[in-house]
Amino acid sequence: MLECFLDASEALSQFLILPMVHWIKFNVVGVLGFALQVGALFVLTHTSHPISYLTATALAVELATLNNFFWHQLWTWRDRPSLTVGETLRRLAKFNVTTGLVSIAGNLIFMSILVGRLGVAIVLANLISVLACSLLNFILADRIAFNVGDSSAGKANC
């Protein structure tokens, strides 16, 4: 009986509390990554030889994606450590293909519409683009890039 209570408590923590902690940490890292992205976007579009806002957006998003992976690996999903360099590189590849692709494609689509068609300021359009992609990026990071498999196998039925 006590074992079942402890299993239920662990399940609550694993399926409710821990994802919320991951979500909060994900967003803290995301805010820092966004600051890096906006800074890079500003520099790339406001130099003596600026590049187009779409090219600058893609480069800035990739920079933020790499930065965010580093901090998610180190802090957000610290409870899911990589055991080898190879595993870290696979995670980076999965993170970059999933959240990186969503971020770059989503940002380019939103920026093209918001800046290119609607005339919204670049920084405001960038903020809207990032917010629009963030929930999907969390789900992809949690379920694909930092997934460690089903840990409920082998538990007793209560």
Backbone as JSON Lines, residues from 0, in Angstrom:
{"i":0,"aa":"M","n":[0.83,-1.19,0.0],"ca":[0.0,0.0,0.0],"c":[0.87,1.25,0.0]}
{"i":1,"aa":"L","n":[1.85,1.3,0.91],"ca":[2.74,2.45,0.97],"c":[3.52,2.59,-0.33]}
{"i":2,"aa":"E","n":[3.9,1.44,-0.91],"ca":[4.63,1.46,-2.18],"c":[3.77,2.11,-3.28]}
{"i":3,"aa":"C","n":[2.47,1.8,-3.29],"ca":[1.57,2.39,-4.28],"c":[1.44,3.89,-4.07]}
{"i":4,"aa":"F","n":[1.37,4.31,-2.81],"ca":[1.31,5.75,-2.52],"c":[2.58,6.45,-3.0]}
{"i":5,"aa":"L","n":[3.73,5.83,-2.74],"ca":[4.99,6.41,-3.18],"c":[5.08,6.44,-4.69]}
{"i":6,"aa":"D","n":[4.58,5.38,-5.35],"ca":[4.55,5.36,-6.81],"c":[3.65,6.47,-7.35]}
{"i":7,"aa":"A","n":[2.5,6.68,-6.7],"ca":[1.59,7.74,-7.13],"c":[2.22,9.11,-6.93]}
{"i":8,"aa":"S","n":[2.92,9.29,-5.83],"ca":[3.6,10.55,-5.57],"c":[4.7,10.78,-6.6]}
{"i":9,"aa":"E","n":[5.44,9.73,-6.92],"ca":[6.5,9.83,-7.93],"c":[5.89,10.15,-9.3]}
{"i":10,"aa":"A","n":[4.76,9.5,-9.6],"ca":[4.09,9.74,-10.88],"c":[3.62,11.19,-10.97]}
{"i":11,"aa":"L","n":[3.06,11.72,-9.88],"ca":[2.63,13.11,-9.87],"c":[3.81,14.03,-10.14]}
{"i":12,"aa":"S","n":[4.91,13.76,-9.47],"ca":[6.1,14.56,-9.67],"c":[6.6,14.46,-11.1]}
{"i":13,"aa":"Q","n":[6.65,13.24,-11.63],"ca":[7.2,13.01,-12.96],"c":[6.31,13.59,-14.05]}
{"i":14,"aa":"F","n":[5.0,13.5,-13.91],"ca":[4.11,13.89,-14.99],"c":[3.47,15.26,-14.83]}
{"i":15,"aa":"L","n":[3.66,15.9,-13.68],"ca":[3.06,17.21,-13.48],"c":[4.08,18.25,-13.04]}
{"i":16,"aa":"I","n":[4.77,17.97,-11.96],"ca":[5.69,18.96,-11.39],"c":[6.95,19.11,-12.23]}
{"i":17,"aa":"L","n":[7.58,18.0,-12.57],"ca":[8.83,18.06,-13.33],"c":[8.65,18.72,-14.7]}
{"i":18,"aa":"P","n":[7.59,18.41,-15.46],"ca":[7.4,19.13,-16.72],"c":[7.2,20.64,-16.52]}
{"i":19,"aa":"M","n":[6.57,21.03,-15.42],"ca":[6.39,22.45,-15.14],"c":[7.73,23.11,-14.84]}
{"i":20,"aa":"V","n":[8.59,22.42,-14.08],"ca":[9.93,22.93,-13.81],"c":[10.71,23.05,-15.12]}
{"i":21,"aa":"H","n":[10.6,22.03,-15.98],"ca":[11.26,22.1,-17.28],"c":[10.73,23.27,-18.1]}
{"i":22,"aa":"W","n":[9.42,23.49,-18.08],"ca":[8.8,24.59,-18.84],"c":[9.33,25.94,-18.36]}
{"i":23,"aa":"I","n":[9.42,26.11,-17.05],"ca":[9.92,27.38,-16.5],"c":[11.38,27.58,-16.89]}
{"i":24,"aa":"K","n":[12.2,26.56,-16.7],"ca":[13.61,26.66,-17.08],"c":[13.76,26.89,-18.58]}
{"i":25,"aa":"F","n":[12.95,26.19,-19.37],"ca":[12.97,26.35,-20.83],"c":[12.74,27.81,-21.21]}
{"i":26,"aa":"N","n":[11.79,28.43,-20.53],"ca":[11.47,29.83,-20.84],"c":[12.54,30.8,-20.36]}
{"i":27,"aa":"V","n":[13.17,30.51,-19.23],"ca":[14.29,31.35,-18.77],"c":[15.41,31.3,-19.79]}
{"i":28,"aa":"V","n":[15.78,30.09,-20.21],"ca":[16.8,29.94,-21.25],"c":[16.34,30.62,-22.53]}
{"i":29,"aa":"G","n":[15.07,30.47,-22.85],"ca":[14.53,31.09,-24.06],"c":[14.63,32.6,-24.05]}
{"i":30,"aa":"V","n":[14.39,33.21,-22.9],"ca":[14.5,34.68,-22.81],"c":[15.94,35.11,-23.05]}
{"i":31,"aa":"L","n":[16.88,34.37,-22.47],"ca":[18.29,34.7,-22.69],"c":[18.69,34.46,-24.14]}
{"i":32,"aa":"G","n":[18.19,33.37,-24.71],"ca":[18.45,33.11,-26.13],"c":[17.82,34.16,-27.02]}
{"i":33,"aa":"F","n":[16.64,34.63,-26.63],"ca":[15.98,35.68,-27.41],"c":[16.79,36.98,-27.37]}
{"i":34,"aa":"A","n":[17.34,37.3,-26.2],"ca":[18.18,38.51,-26.1],"c":[19.39,38.38,-27.03]}
{"i":35,"aa":"L","n":[19.99,37.21,-27.06],"ca":[21.11,36.96,-27.97],"c":[20.66,37.08,-29.42]}
{"i":36,"aa":"Q","n":[19.51,36.5,-29.72],"ca":[18.97,36.55,-31.08],"c":[18.7,37.98,-31.52]}
{"i":37,"aa":"V","n":[18.06,38.76,-30.67],"ca":[17.75,40.16,-31.01],"c":[19.03,40.97,-31.19]}
{"i":38,"aa":"G","n":[20.0,40.74,-30.31],"ca":[21.28,41.44,-30.43],"c":[21.97,41.11,-31.73]}
{"i":39,"aa":"A","n":[22.0,39.82,-32.08],"ca":[22.62,39.4,-33.34],"c":[21.85,39.96,-34.53]}
{"i":40,"aa":"L","n":[20.53,39.93,-34.46],"ca":[19.7,40.47,-35.54],"c":[19.96,41.96,-35.73]}
{"i":41,"aa":"F","n":[20.06,42.69,-34.63],"ca":[20.33,44.12,-34.71],"c":[21.7,44.39,-35.35]}
{"i":42,"aa":"V","n":[22.71,43.69,-34.86],"ca":[24.06,43.89,-35.39],"c":[24.11,43.56,-36.87]}
{"i":43,"aa":"L","n":[23.5,42.45,-37.26],"ca":[23.56,42.02,-38.65],"c":[22.78,42.93,-39.6]}
{"i":44,"aa":"T","n":[21.79,43.63,-39.09],"ca":[20.98,44.5,-39.96],"c":[21.31,45.98,-39.81]}
{"i":45,"aa":"H","n":[22.19,46.34,-38.88],"ca":[22.5,47.76,-38.65],"c":[23.99,48.05,-38.68]}
{"i":46,"aa":"T","n":[24.72,47.35,-39.49],"ca":[26.15,47.62,-39.64],"c":[26.36,48.46,-40.89]}
{"i":47,"aa":"S","n":[27.6,48.81,-41.16],"ca":[27.88,49.58,-42.38],"c":[27.64,48.73,-43.63]}
{"i":48,"aa":"H","n":[27.62,47.4,-43.48],"ca":[27.31,46.48,-44.58],"c":[26.22,45.51,-44.13]}
{"i":49,"aa":"P","n":[24.99,46.01,-43.94],"ca":[23.93,45.14,-43.4],"c":[23.54,44.04,-44.4]}
{"i":50,"aa":"I","n":[23.08,42.93,-43.84],"ca":[22.54,41.87,-44.68],"c":[21.02,41.93,-44.58]}
{"i":51,"aa":"S","n":[20.33,41.22,-45.47],"ca":[18.87,41.28,-45.48],"c":[18.31,40.78,-44.15]}
{"i":52,"aa":"Y","n":[17.14,41.27,-43.8],"ca":[16.55,40.89,-42.51],"c":[16.23,39.4,-42.46]}
{"i":53,"aa":"L","n":[15.93,38.77,-43.59],"ca":[15.64,37.34,-43.58],"c":[16.9,36.5,-43.36]}
{"i":54,"aa":"T","n":[17.99,36.86,-44.04],"ca":[19.26,36.16,-43.82],"c":[19.73,36.38,-42.39]}
{"i":55,"aa":"A","n":[19.63,37.62,-41.92],"ca":[20.02,37.93,-40.54],"c":[19.17,37.16,-39.54]}
{"i":56,"aa":"T","n":[17.88,37.01,-39.82],"ca":[16.99,36.26,-38.95],"c":[17.43,34.8,-38.86]}
{"i":57,"aa":"A","n":[17.72,34.17,-39.99],"ca":[18.15,32.77,-39.99],"c":[19.44,32.59,-39.2]}
{"i":58,"aa":"L","n":[20.4,33.48,-39.4],"ca":[21.67,33.38,-38.67],"c":[21.48,33.62,-37.17]}
{"i":59,"aa":"A","n":[20.68,34.61,-36.83],"ca":[20.44,34.93,-35.41],"c":[19.69,33.79,-34.71]}
{"i":60,"aa":"V","n":[18.74,33.19,-35.39],"ca":[17.99,32.08,-34.81],"c":[18.91,30.88,-34.59]}
{"i":61,"aa":"E","n":[19.77,30.59,-35.54],"ca":[20.69,29.46,-35.37],"c":[21.65,29.71,-34.21]}
{"i":62,"aa":"L","n":[22.14,30.92,-34.08],"ca":[23.01,31.26,-32.95],"c":[22.27,31.04,-31.63]}
{"i":63,"aa":"A","n":[21.04,31.51,-31.54],"ca":[20.24,31.33,-30.33],"c":[19.94,29.85,-30.08]}
{"i":64,"aa":"T","n":[19.68,29.1,-31.14],"ca":[19.4,27.66,-31.01],"c":[20.59,26.93,-30.4]}
{"i":65,"aa":"L","n":[21.79,27.22,-30.88],"ca":[22.99,26.58,-30.34],"c":[23.22,26.98,-28.88]}
{"i":66,"aa":"N","n":[23.03,28.26,-28.59],"ca":[23.15,28.75,-27.22],"c":[22.14,28.05,-26.31]}
{"i":67,"aa":"N","n":[20.89,27.98,-26.76],"ca":[19.84,27.36,-25.96],"c":[20.1,25.88,-25.72]}
{"i":68,"aa":"F","n":[20.6,25.18,-26.74],"ca":[20.92,23.77,-26.54],"c":[21.93,23.61,-25.4]}
{"i":69,"aa":"F","n":[22.96,24.39,-25.44],"ca":[23.99,24.31,-24.4],"c":[23.36,24.46,-23.01]}
{"i":70,"aa":"W","n":[22.52,25.49,-22.82],"ca":[21.93,25.74,-21.5],"c":[20.85,24.73,-21.14]}
{"i":71,"aa":"H","n":[20.1,24.23,-22.12],"ca":[19.12,23.18,-21.83],"c":[19.82,21.9,-21.39]}
{"i":72,"aa":"Q","n":[20.91,21.57,-22.06],"ca":[21.67,20.38,-21.7],"c":[22.24,20.51,-20.29]}
{"i":73,"aa":"L","n":[22.76,21.69,-19.98],"ca":[23.42,21.93,-18.71],"c":[22.44,22.15,-17.55]}
{"i":74,"aa":"W","n":[21.29,22.76,-17.82],"ca":[20.41,23.2,-16.73],"c":[18.97,22.71,-16.86]}
{"i":75,"aa":"T","n":[18.3,23.0,-17.98],"ca":[16.87,22.69,-18.08],"c":[16.59,21.21,-17.9]}
{"i":76,"aa":"W","n":[17.3,20.38,-18.64],"ca":[17.11,18.94,-18.55],"c":[18.33,18.28,-17.89]}
{"i":77,"aa":"R","n":[18.8,18.9,-16.84],"ca":[19.93,18.37,-16.07],"c":[19.61,16.98,-15.51]}
{"i":78,"aa":"D","n":[18.34,16.71,-15.28],"ca":[17.92,15.41,-14.76],"c":[17.96,14.32,-15.83]}
{"i":79,"aa":"R","n":[18.27,14.69,-17.07],"ca":[18.4,13.72,-18.17],"c":[19.79,13.87,-18.8]}
{"i":80,"aa":"P","n":[20.84,13.54,-18.07],"ca":[22.19,13.8,-18.57],"c":[22.58,12.92,-19.76]}
{"i":81,"aa":"S","n":[23.42,13.47,-20.62],"ca":[24.05,12.67,-21.67],"c":[25.18,11.88,-21.03]}
{"i":82,"aa":"L","n":[25.29,10.63,-21.41],"ca":[26.33,9.79,-20.81],"c":[27.61,9.76,-21.64]}
{"i":83,"aa":"T","n":[27.5,10.15,-22.92],"ca":[28.67,10.14,-23.79],"c":[28.66,11.39,-24.68]}
{"i":84,"aa":"V","n":[29.81,11.67,-25.27],"ca":[29.9,12.77,-26.23],"c":[29.0,12.47,-27.43]}
{"i":85,"aa":"G","n":[28.98,11.21,-27.84],"ca":[28.13,10.82,-28.96],"c":[26.65,11.1,-28.7]}
{"i":86,"aa":"E","n":[26.21,10.82,-27.47],"ca":[24.81,11.1,-27.11],"c":[24.54,12.6,-27.13]}
{"i":87,"aa":"T","n":[25.49,13.38,-26.65],"ca":[25.33,14.84,-26.68],"c":[25.22,15.33,-28.12]}
{"i":88,"aa":"L","n":[26.06,14.8,-29.0],"ca":[26.01,15.21,-30.41],"c":[24.7,14.78,-31.07]}
{"i":89,"aa":"R","n":[24.2,13.58,-30.71],"ca":[22.89,13.16,-31.25],"c":[21.79,14.08,-30.75]}
{"i":90,"aa":"R","n":[21.86,14.45,-29.48],"ca":[20.87,15.39,-28.93],"c":[20.94,16.73,-29.65]}
{"i":91,"aa":"L","n":[22.15,17.21,-29.87],"ca":[22.32,18.49,-30.58],"c":[21.72,18.38,-31.97]}
{"i":92,"aa":"A","n":[21.97,17.28,-32.66],"ca":[21.4,17.1,-34.0],"c":[19.87,17.09,-33.93]}
{"i":93,"aa":"K","n":[19.32,16.32,-32.97],"ca":[17.85,16.26,-32.84],"c":[17.28,17.63,-32.47]}
{"i":94,"aa":"F","n":[17.95,18.33,-31.56],"ca":[17.49,19.65,-31.13],"c":[17.53,20.63,-32.3]}
{"i":95,"aa":"N","n":[18.61,20.59,-33.05],"ca":[18.77,21.52,-34.16],"c":[17.78,21.21,-35.28]}
{"i":96,"aa":"V","n":[17.54,19.92,-35.55],"ca":[16.61,19.55,-36.61],"c":[15.16,19.85,-36.21]}
{"i":97,"aa":"T","n":[14.83,19.65,-34.94],"ca":[13.45,19.88,-34.51],"c":[13.22,21.35,-34.15]}
{"i":98,"aa":"T","n":[13.72,21.76,-33.01],"ca":[13.44,23.13,-32.57],"c":[14.14,24.15,-33.45]}
{"i":99,"aa":"G","n":[15.32,23.82,-33.92],"ca":[16.03,24.74,-34.82],"c":[15.26,24.96,-36.1]}
{"i":100,"aa":"L","n":[14.78,23.87,-36.69],"ca":[14.01,23.98,-37.93],"c":[12.7,24.73,-37.72]}
{"i":101,"aa":"V","n":[12.0,24.4,-36.63],"ca":[10.75,25.12,-36.32],"c":[11.05,26.6,-36.1]}
{"i":102,"aa":"S","n":[12.12,26.89,-35.37],"ca":[12.46,28.29,-35.09],"c":[12.84,29.04,-36.36]}
{"i":103,"aa":"I","n":[13.7,28.44,-37.17],"ca":[14.12,29.14,-38.39],"c":[12.96,29.28,-39.36]}
{"i":104,"aa":"A","n":[12.27,28.18,-39.64],"ca":[11.14,28.25,-40.58],"c":[10.04,29.16,-40.05]}
{"i":105,"aa":"G","n":[9.69,28.97,-38.78],"ca":[8.63,29.81,-38.19],"c":[9.0,31.27,-38.17]}
{"i":106,"aa":"N","n":[10.23,31.57,-37.76],"ca":[10.67,32.97,-37.74],"c":[10.71,33.57,-39.14]}
{"i":107,"aa":"L","n":[11.19,32.82,-40.11],"ca":[11.25,33.35,-41.48],"c":[9.85,33.6,-42.03]}
{"i":108,"aa":"I","n":[8.94,32.67,-41.77],"ca":[7.56,32.86,-42.24],"c":[6.92,34.06,-41.56]}
{"i":109,"aa":"F","n":[6.99,34.09,-40.23],"ca":[6.39,35.22,-39.5],"c":[7.05,36.55,-39.84]}
{"i":110,"aa":"M","n":[8.38,36.56,-39.92],"ca":[9.09,37.81,-40.25],"c":[8.74,38.28,-41.66]}
{"i":111,"aa":"S","n":[8.64,37.36,-42.59],"ca":[8.28,37.72,-43.96],"c":[6.91,38.37,-44.01]}
{"i":112,"aa":"I","n":[5.98,37.81,-43.26],"ca":[4.62,38.37,-43.24],"c":[4.59,39.68,-42.45]}
{"i":113,"aa":"L","n":[5.14,39.65,-41.23],"ca":[5.04,40.82,-40.35],"c":[5.85,42.01,-40.85]}
{"i":114,"aa":"V","n":[7.09,41.77,-41.26],"ca":[7.94,42.87,-41.72],"c":[7.69,43.14,-43.2]}
{"i":115,"aa":"G","n":[7.78,42.06,-44.01],"ca":[7.69,42.22,-45.46],"c":[6.35,42.68,-45.98]}
{"i":116,"aa":"R","n":[5.27,42.2,-45.38],"ca":[3.94,42.55,-45.88],"c":[3.21,43.58,-45.02]}
{"i":117,"aa":"L","n":[3.4,43.48,-43.7],"ca":[2.63,44.36,-42.81],"c":[3.43,45.57,-42.32]}
{"i":118,"aa":"G","n":[4.74,45.58,-42.54],"ca":[5.57,46.72,-42.16],"c":[5.82,46.84,-40.66]}
{"i":119,"aa":"V","n":[5.71,45.74,-39.92],"ca":[5.97,45.76,-38.48],"c":[7.47,45.93,-38.27]}
{"i":120,"aa":"A","n":[7.85,46.65,-37.22],"ca":[9.26,46.84,-36.9],"c":[9.94,45.49,-36.68]}
{"i":121,"aa":"I","n":[11.2,45.38,-37.07],"ca":[11.93,44.11,-37.03],"c":[11.95,43.49,-35.64]}
{"i":122,"aa":"V","n":[12.26,44.27,-34.61],"ca":[12.38,43.7,-33.26],"c":[11.02,43.23,-32.75]}
{"i":123,"aa":"L","n":[9.96,44.0,-32.97],"ca":[8.62,43.58,-32.54],"c":[8.18,42.33,-33.3]}
{"i":124,"aa":"A","n":[8.44,42.31,-34.6],"ca":[8.09,41.13,-35.41],"c":[8.86,39.91,-34.93]}
{"i":125,"aa":"N","n":[10.11,40.1,-34.56],"ca":[10.93,39.01,-34.05],"c":[10.36,38.46,-32.74]}
{"i":126,"aa":"L","n":[9.93,39.33,-31.84],"ca":[9.32,38.92,-30.58],"c":[8.06,38.1,-30.83]}
{"i":127,"aa":"I","n":[7.21,38.57,-31.71],"ca":[5.98,37.84,-32.04],"c":[6.31,36.48,-32.63]}
{"i":128,"aa":"S","n":[7.31,36.42,-33.49],"ca":[7.71,35.17,-34.13],"c":[8.2,34.15,-33.11]}
{"i":129,"aa":"V","n":[9.03,34.59,-32.19],"ca":[9.59,33.7,-31.17],"c":[8.48,33.18,-30.26]}
{"i":130,"aa":"L","n":[7.59,34.04,-29.82],"ca":[6.49,33.61,-28.96],"c":[5.6,32.59,-29.67]}
{"i":131,"aa":"A","n":[5.38,32.8,-30.95],"ca":[4.54,31.88,-31.71],"c":[5.15,30.49,-31.82]}
{"i":132,"aa":"C","n":[6.45,30.38,-31.79],"ca":[7.14,29.09,-31.94],"c":[7.48,28.41,-30.62]}
{"i":133,"aa":"S","n":[7.37,29.11,-29.5],"ca":[7.93,28.6,-28.24],"c":[7.26,27.33,-27.69]}
{"i":134,"aa":"L","n":[5.95,27.23,-27.71],"ca":[5.29,26.05,-27.15],"c":[5.64,24.8,-27.95]}
{"i":135,"aa":"L","n":[5.59,24.89,-29.27],"ca":[5.95,23.75,-30.1],"c":[7.41,23.36,-29.86]}
{"i":136,"aa":"N","n":[8.28,24.35,-29.72],"ca":[9.69,24.06,-29.46],"c":[9.89,23.33,-28.13]}
{"i":137,"aa":"F","n":[9.14,23.72,-27.1],"ca":[9.25,23.02,-25.82],"c":[8.85,21.56,-25.96]}
{"i":138,"aa":"I","n":[7.75,21.31,-26.62],"ca":[7.27,19.94,-26.8],"c":[8.3,19.11,-27.57]}
{"i":139,"aa":"L","n":[8.85,19.68,-28.63],"ca":[9.86,18.97,-29.42],"c":[11.12,18.69,-28.61]}
{"i":140,"aa":"A","n":[11.56,19.68,-27.85],"ca":[12.77,19.49,-27.03],"c":[12.53,18.43,-25.96]}
{"i":141,"aa":"D","n":[11.4,18.51,-25.28],"ca":[11.1,17.59,-24.19],"c":[10.88,16.17,-24.68]}
{"i":142,"aa":"R","n":[10.16,16.01,-25.78],"ca":[9.76,14.67,-26.25],"c":[10.75,14.04,-27.23]}
{"i":143,"aa":"I","n":[11.57,14.85,-27.89],"ca":[12.47,14.28,-28.9],"c":[13.94,14.5,-28.52]}
{"i":144,"aa":"A","n":[14.37,15.74,-28.42],"ca":[15.8,16.01,-28.23],"c":[16.31,15.53,-26.88]}
{"i":145,"aa":"F","n":[15.55,15.75,-25.82],"ca":[16.01,15.38,-24.47],"c":[15.25,14.2,-23.89]}
{"i":146,"aa":"N","n":[14.58,13.45,-24.72],"ca":[13.82,12.28,-24.28],"c":[14.78,11.16,-23.91]}
{"i":147,"aa":"V","n":[14.52,10.51,-22.79],"ca":[15.35,9.38,-22.36],"c":[14.56,8.07,-22.38]}
{"i":148,"aa":"G","n":[13.42,8.05,-23.02],"ca":[12.62,6.84,-23.1],"c":[11.61,6.75,-22.0]}
{"i":149,"aa":"D","n":[10.82,5.7,-22.05],"ca":[9.77,5.48,-21.06],"c":[10.37,4.87,-19.8]}
{"i":150,"aa":"S","n":[10.38,5.63,-18.72],"ca":[10.94,5.14,-17.46],"c":[9.9,4.44,-16.6]}
{"i":151,"aa":"S","n":[8.67,4.29,-17.1],"ca":[7.64,3.65,-16.27],"c":[7.61,2.13,-16.48]}
{"i":152,"aa":"A","n":[8.41,1.6,-17.4],"ca":[8.41,0.16,-17.65],"c":[8.87,-0.59,-16.4]}
{"i":153,"aa":"G","n":[8.22,-1.67,-16.13],"ca":[8.63,-2.5,-14.99],"c":[8.07,-2.07,-13.66]}
{"i":154,"aa":"K","n":[7.22,-1.07,-13.59],"ca":[6.64,-0.62,-12.31],"c":[5.49,-1.56,-11.94]}
{"i":155,"aa":"A","n":[5.3,-1.71,-10.66],"ca":[4.21,-2.55,-10.18],"c":[2.88,-1.87,-10.42]}
{"i":156,"aa":"N","n":[1.84,-2.66,-10.7],"ca":[0.5,-2.12,-10.86],"c":[-0.18,-2.03,-9.51]}
{"i":157,"aa":"C","n":[-0.75,-0.88,-9.18],"ca":[-1.4,-0.7,-7.88],"c":[-2.88,-0.53,-8.07]}
